[in-house]
């Protein structure tokens, strides 16, 4: 190649390189402009990009499930049938006390012990060394029982003696010699002497017996006044003397009759007695001595303590709306804080809140939201007392005063049912319940019938339209 051709070729290559550089530069500038254009926004575009999206309804899915409704409350463990305990009168003195024991001030010599289980025939306490026994009976002790007394209290004493193995003979309701003998044997079996006649009684018996003897002697003396004085030919009495003598004899006979009547009446009440303060009748035994208000050395006047049944109950307070769902006989599960459990039975729902038998508890309507018709009463949430009996207390037997969780099942659905949260239920102005179903941004009302409710969930059935599991219902905005 000549020099001229080489030079031309060199000039052509240099021109092409300059053209490539220019094109590359143009491309880079264009790309940079495009990038800048995509990243830079106008003030209006920037404000629009930071605006919150338009609010929409809050929805949850309709769920098909089994539903169990329960009333849950907190209760306390107590012993049933509390009643005050007091003595009906003073204790006796016994045969060994002597005259000095009569009228002595009553003092507790052995105090009752709280928590003691009381069985029939047990000694609750002693006063002046004398026993105070517990016997079963619904008639309270109100007087001393002894020979000649009669009534329902005597009948229940005789029955108690028979239960203890000291038969009084016939259960007649009259305290006779058989009852007195049984009482004496019962006291002796417990290490005590029964209350025998006091020295004052013994002295009065002697006085009455002397009065009878004196009346008999006076009658004999008067009756013999008409007898001969030893003269072989006594002078005949005048009619006046005869009349006076008859009056005197009649008067002496009457005095003897009165003396015999007084002696018989006293003997009818003379003998072994049960002083008013030595027996306490309790309607149900065994019982439990719950509280004690006296100690050794005190005078046992007024209330000496509180006795309860050995049965365990749980007292709970539930809102009035929940109490309306409870029925007598419903089962209650009881659980302590440390996990101990027992089963009880609803016994009493106070204040007439217990519904009549046969009412379907599962039909109770839930609380509603939305356009509610405020028909609930102002005291619908007021606490109502519920008593639960515990036939087999098990671990709760020693938990008096403990708090327990009370769970009472009040209903269950018939298999799986459609359920929604309570917040999804609205009430129209005509009182009909409805839910709002959301489909693709559109909300449609579906009227429903509400059923069982539990833990914020309620059973629903479509009354108009359709409602299916998985559809979403509005619970808020």
C-alpha positions, 0 to 999 in steps of 0.5 A: 500500500502507498503512503497516501493510501495508509494515511487515508485509512488512518483518517477514516478510523479516527473519524469512526472512533470520534463518532462512537464516543459522541453516540455513547455520550448521547445515550448516557445523557438520555438514560440519566434524564430518564432516571431523573424523570422517574425519581423526581415528583411534583409537590401534588404527586408527593402529597398524594403518595402520603395520604392514608388509604380510604377507611373500609369495614373491619370484617371477620369470617363466619365460622361453623363450629360447636358452641358451649355456653357457660356461666363463670364466676368466683365463689367461696367455700362455706359450711351449710346451715349456720345457726347460733348456739346458746344454752337454754338455762343453767346446768345442774349441780349433781349429787356430789356438789352438796348444798354449797353447789346450789346457786353457784355462779355458772362458769365455763370449765372446759370451752368448746373448740372451733372446728370440732365435729359434733356427733350425737351424745358428744359433750360440747363443753362443761360448765361448773364441771357439768356436761353440755350434751348435743342431741338430735332434734328440731325442738330447741331445749327451753326448759328442764326435763324431768319426771312429770313433764311431757311434750315434743321435747320429751319425745325427742329426748326419748328417741335420742336416748333410744338411738344412743342405746339407752331405751326409755321404754315406750316413746310416750312423750311423758317423762316417767321412771323409764326415762329417768333410768335411761338418763341416769345410765346415759350420764354414767356412761359418759363419766357424770352423775345425772341430776338427782334431787337437790337437798332442797327437793329432799327437804321439801319431800320430807316436809310433805311426808310429815304433813301427810302423817300429821293429817292422818294423826289429826283424823284419827284423833278426831274420829276417836273423840266419840269413843268411850272414856272408860265409863261403863255407862257413857252419857248419850251425846246431844244432837248438837255435839254429834253434828260438831263431831261430824264436821270435825271428822270431815275437815280432818279427812279433807286436810289428809286428802290435800296433803296426799295430793301435794305429796303425789304431785311433788313425787311426780316431779321428783327424781332424775332430771335433765337441766335446761343447760345440759342439752342442746338439740341440733336439727342435723347431726353430725354438725361442725362447731364453726365459731366459738365466742366463750373461753374457760372462765367465762359466764356462758350467757348469750351466744356461745358459738356458731354451729354449721352442717358438715355439708360443704356449699359454695356461695357465688355472685353472678350478674343478673343476666347470667343468673337468668340462665341458671336452673336448679340442678345444673352441674357446677365445676369448682376449681381452687387456685391450686388446681383442686376440683370438685363437682357441685349442683346449683341449689338456690338462685336468690332474688327470684332470678331462677327461671321456671323449669322447662325454659330453654336456656339456649334461646337466651338472646345476647347483648347487641350492638349497633342500633340497639333498642335499650330494653335491658333493665338498669339492674340487669347486671346486679349481682345475684347470689347463687348457692351450690351444694357439694355432695362429695366435697373431696379436697374442698372439705378442708378449704373453708373460706377459700375462693374457687372458680365456678363454671356452670354449663348452661347450654350447648349447640346441636352439633356445628352451627354458624357463629359470629362475634357478638360485635357483628350483631346489630338490631334494626329499629324494628327489633330484628337482628341482622349482620352485615356481609361484605362482598367485594367492597359491597355490604349487604344486610342479612337478617338472622335469628340469634341463638346460643352465646358463649365467650363473645361468640353467638350462634346465628341462623339466616332469617332472610337471605343466605349466610355461609361459613367463610363469608365475612361479616362487619364488626367495625369500621 
